[in-house]
Amino acid sequence: MGVSGFVKVLIMVIEMPRKRKMLVLVNPFSGGGEAARSWDTARPIIEKAHLELKVIFTERAGHAYDIANQEMKPKEYDGIITVSGDGLIHEVVNGIYRRQDQILMMSTMALGFIPGGSANGLVKAVLDHSGEEFSVENATFLAAKGRVTRMDLT
């Protein structure tokens, strides 16, 4: 029972994973303008990472808190990336932790950090924990990879 005259072709369809939706919060005032410069370095890297980005430049103290606490909907984003110093990270984490649905938000969303402040203590700790040297580029690659590491932020 041979099939002569016919060529069997195996067609493989490779489906790309869906783009992860990320909210990027940039504090242009952080580190005397360092965060805006960090974003200029990080943006071309992160734009090539198969991510759907919404970028917001914060306009005032508490802006990131308001976004995380009141404006975001559960499962709207796969993660938040901050480009700032520790202050913006603090606003985002507190905004999420003071929500009624904080457990849902934290269990369905990752946080990534790109340094742009004067101290960048948390970013240094995350990079060190991941075995990476401190740099904007390494932090950006780490955030873009999307590998999740659990951390106690309390």
C-alpha positions as CSV (number, residue, x, y, z in Angstrom):
1,M,0.0,0.0,0.0
2,G,2.5,2.6,-1.0
3,V,1.7,6.1,-1.9
4,S,3.5,6.6,-5.2
5,G,3.6,9.9,-6.9
6,F,2.7,11.8,-3.8
7,V,5.0,13.6,-1.4
8,K,4.0,13.7,2.2
9,V,4.7,17.1,3.7
10,L,4.7,17.6,7.4
11,I,3.8,21.2,8.2
12,M,4.7,22.4,11.7
13,V,3.0,25.5,12.9
14,I,5.0,27.2,15.5
15,E,2.9,29.4,17.6
16,M,4.6,32.3,19.3
17,P,3.6,32.9,22.9
18,R,1.4,35.8,23.4
19,K,3.1,39.1,24.1
20,R,3.3,39.8,27.8
21,K,1.6,43.2,28.7
22,M,3.9,45.3,30.8
23,L,3.2,48.7,32.4
24,V,6.4,50.7,32.5
25,L,6.5,53.6,35.1
26,V,9.3,56.1,34.6
27,N,10.0,58.8,37.2
28,P,11.7,61.5,35.2
29,F,12.6,63.4,38.4
30,S,14.4,60.4,40.0
31,G,18.1,60.7,40.6
32,G,18.3,64.2,39.2
33,G,17.0,63.0,35.8
34,E,18.9,59.7,35.9
35,A,15.8,57.6,35.4
36,A,15.0,59.4,32.1
37,R,18.5,58.6,30.9
38,S,18.2,55.0,32.1
39,W,14.9,54.7,30.2
40,D,16.8,55.9,27.0
41,T,19.2,53.1,27.5
42,A,16.6,50.4,28.5
43,R,13.9,51.3,25.9
44,P,15.6,49.8,22.8
45,I,16.5,46.6,24.7
46,I,13.0,46.1,26.1
47,E,11.2,46.9,22.9
48,K,12.9,43.9,21.3
49,A,11.7,41.5,24.0
50,H,8.3,40.5,22.6
51,L,6.5,42.7,25.2
52,E,3.5,44.9,24.8
53,L,4.4,48.1,26.6
54,K,2.4,50.9,28.0
55,V,4.8,53.6,29.2
56,I,3.8,56.3,31.7
57,F,6.1,59.0,32.9
58,T,4.9,59.9,36.5
59,E,4.0,63.5,37.0
60,R,4.0,63.9,40.8
61,A,4.8,62.2,44.1
62,G,2.1,59.6,44.7
63,H,1.3,59.2,41.0
64,A,2.6,55.6,40.8
65,Y,0.7,54.8,44.0
66,D,-2.6,56.0,42.5
67,I,-2.0,54.0,39.3
68,A,-1.3,50.8,41.2
69,N,-4.0,51.3,43.8
70,Q,-6.9,52.8,41.9
71,E,-6.4,52.7,38.1
72,M,-5.1,49.2,37.4
73,K,-7.5,46.3,36.9
74,P,-6.7,42.7,38.0
75,K,-4.9,40.8,35.1
76,E,-4.7,44.0,33.0
77,Y,-0.9,43.7,33.0
78,D,1.4,40.7,33.4
79,G,3.8,43.0,35.2
80,I,5.0,46.5,36.2
81,I,8.5,47.7,35.4
82,T,9.7,50.7,37.3
83,V,12.5,53.0,36.0
84,S,13.5,55.0,39.1
85,G,15.0,54.8,42.5
86,D,13.6,53.0,45.4
87,G,10.8,55.6,46.0
88,L,8.7,54.7,42.9
89,I,9.1,51.0,43.8
90,H,7.8,51.8,47.3
91,E,4.8,53.6,45.8
92,V,3.9,50.7,43.5
93,V,4.2,48.1,46.2
94,N,2.2,50.1,48.7
95,G,-0.4,50.9,46.1
96,I,-0.9,47.2,45.4
97,Y,-0.8,46.1,49.0
98,R,-3.5,48.5,50.0
99,R,-6.0,47.1,47.5
100,Q,-8.8,44.9,48.4
101,D,-7.7,42.4,45.7
102,Q,-4.0,42.5,46.7
103,I,-3.5,38.7,46.7
104,L,-5.0,38.4,43.2
105,M,-2.8,41.3,41.9
106,M,0.4,40.0,43.4
107,S,-0.2,36.4,42.3
108,T,-0.9,37.3,38.7
109,M,1.7,40.1,38.1
110,A,5.4,40.4,38.3
111,L,7.5,43.4,39.2
112,G,10.7,44.4,37.4
113,F,13.1,47.2,38.3
114,I,15.4,49.3,36.2
115,P,17.7,51.6,38.2
116,G,17.3,55.3,37.8
117,G,17.7,56.8,41.3
118,S,20.6,57.8,43.5
119,A,20.8,54.6,45.7
120,N,18.9,51.8,43.9
121,G,19.2,49.5,46.9
122,L,16.4,47.1,45.8
123,V,17.6,46.8,42.2
124,K,21.2,46.1,43.5
125,A,19.8,43.3,45.7
126,V,17.7,41.8,43.0
127,L,20.6,41.8,40.5
128,D,23.0,40.4,43.1
129,H,20.4,37.6,44.0
130,S,20.3,36.8,40.2
131,G,24.1,36.7,39.9
132,E,24.2,39.8,37.7
133,E,26.4,42.8,38.0
134,F,24.7,46.1,38.6
135,S,23.9,48.0,35.4
136,V,20.9,49.4,33.6
137,E,21.4,46.9,30.8
138,N,21.5,43.8,33.2
139,A,18.4,45.0,35.0
140,T,16.6,45.6,31.7
141,F,17.5,42.1,30.4
142,L,16.4,40.6,33.8
143,A,13.0,42.4,33.6
144,A,12.5,41.5,29.9
145,K,13.3,37.8,30.5
146,G,10.3,37.6,32.8
147,R,11.8,35.0,35.1
148,V,10.0,35.2,38.4
149,T,11.8,35.1,41.7
150,R,9.8,35.3,44.9
151,M,10.9,38.1,47.3
152,D,9.5,39.2,50.6
153,L,8.8,42.9,50.1
154,T,7.3,43.5,53.6
